[in-house]
Amino acid sequence: MPNTIAYVVLFGWPVVVFLLFRLLPRSDALVWSVIGGYLALPFAVGIDLPVLPTFDKTLIPALSAAVLCLLGVAPLVVAFRRPVPARPVRAKAVSARSAPGKSPPPPSAPQAEAGSVFTRQKTRLPGRTSAGPGPAPQGEMQRLPLVILLLVALLFATQILTFLQNTAPVQIGVLTLPGLRLYDAFSMMLTTGVMLLPFWLGLRYLGADAAQTVLLRVLCVAALIYSLPTLFEIRMSPQLARWTYGFLAQSFEQVMRQGGFRPVVFLQHGLWLALFMAMAALSGLALWRQGRAQGKANLGLWAALWLTGVLFLSKSLGAFVLLLGLIPVVLLFSIRSQLLVAALLATIVLTYPMARGAGLVPVNAVYSFATLVSEERAQSLRFRLDNEDILLARANEKPLSGWGGFGRSRVFDPETGRDMSVTDGVWVIVMGGSGWLGYLGTFGLLTVPVILLFVRAKGLGITQATAGLCLLLAANLLDMILNATMTPVTWLIAGALAGRSRYLATSPEMAAVPGPRSRSGGASPQPSGR
């Protein structure tokens, strides 16, 4: 059972978020609020009030950050800085530089960014006009792609359809599962809104290149800090959550691995920690690659090496294999090729249930390969695959909108009523609860931003920061085939990538406009014209 400290830390987190927003720029404070809450707050602790969603480590950090973003809370340094009067511009000079009927040239990127930081007044983006269709003028920020809006609408509409098709109770032998009520439909929609809140934050505030670099940097730095308690638990066993919050989120038998321990710290399982370390190591490599292209030295490579070593000691084979497979992509491939790999992986995940149901996934070959690596890991994989088969068969009984809650999508023994299924992968959980519509809505929002960025990369001027985030999200998506590792960090990255698709290469919000890419995949200087 959680102790008093668990509740004090959980409900005191809004104060931490407020301090972050008063001390750091908005993008830094936002990312630290969500990622810090995910890493530091206790799992499975919260207050479930009637009608309202559960106030836990998923909702509190994102909701606190959203409120402060909407209120426009500024850092103290900005709040006490005296406004600098703008230099007056002579009308004759302006008219001489601009032809009749044309607007003055847009301000540079630092000027636009300074205007957005030091003033709360909403300014109209230069070049944004209500004129008819045509090519986007320089500096215009595009509208959100229609497919993103449709997927969000589909996700909420599916909850209503799921309720309408599951109002009758389900009788399985001696077990009776209740039907869904209107209250349950409202609760499912609130749960969906909580899930999408980090996505909206990333979409609204982390779309620019500078903010995406911040997201990579915070992931890397947070993992470096987290590596210290991780190493402690590798040596001394997972005890920090028990000592701090009074309980361990998983059974102690599951943390024992190969004569040692799999660290957990304050997350729900060691697999979640391992995936976060793998994603952070990729962040370090992406930062190093970006710095090298810009001629700036950074410690991203050394951070990635350290985190890779910590991940190896954590004894999580799946996350380690994902990291090893994507390291050459980050280090050697061009930005366009990185986007291609991420888009292909996202497409595989999006179509995985269809391929799995059609027997196109080589399950036996994968199992045979796992046997060569480790008999223990192979048995674990076989157990997961067998459960996927029975759960997928259950989901196919209501393929459109699923079974809803109350365990109605699970498989029970008709004689004893015992639950015979174990849900691991996110995809099969979503398929059973919300059917194909819910799956397309959920995984569409997670995969479509990556695919859109690849398709529209030329016009958007994609940099290494965005390409690195695409690979991070692709790694998370692949892990979700076998594990339920869909976290607020997942949605924050997906939202940031969806927001990036709104910015043209000429938009003043971009911190830098990349020039022609060199052979190393980075941006090379523009020719001088001599």
Secondary structure, DSSP 8 states (H G I E B T S, - for coil): ---HHHHHHHHHHHHHHHHHHHHS-HHHHHHHHHHHHHHHS-TT--B--SSS--BSTTHHHHHHHHHHHHHT---HHHHTS---------HHHHHHHS-TT-------HHHHHHHHHH--S----TT-----SSS--TT-B----HHHHHHHHHHHHHHHHHHHT--S-EEETTEEE----HHHHHHHHHHHHHHHHHHHHHHHHS-SHHHHHHHHHHHHHHHHHHHHHHHHHHHH-S-HHHHHHSS-SS-HHHHEETTEE---TTSS-HHHHHHHHHHHHHHHHHHHHHHHHHT---SHHHHHHHHHHHHHHTT-HHHHHHHHHHHHHHHHS-HHHHHHHHHHHHHHHHTHHHHHHTT-S-HHHHHHHHHHH-HHHHHHHHHHHHHHHHHHHHHTTSTTT---STTTTS-B-TTT--B-----SHHHHHHHHHHHHHHHHHHHHHHHHHHHHHHTHHHHT--HHHHHHHHHHHHHHHHTTTS----HHHHHHHHHHHHHTTB-TT-TTSS----SB-TTSSB-------
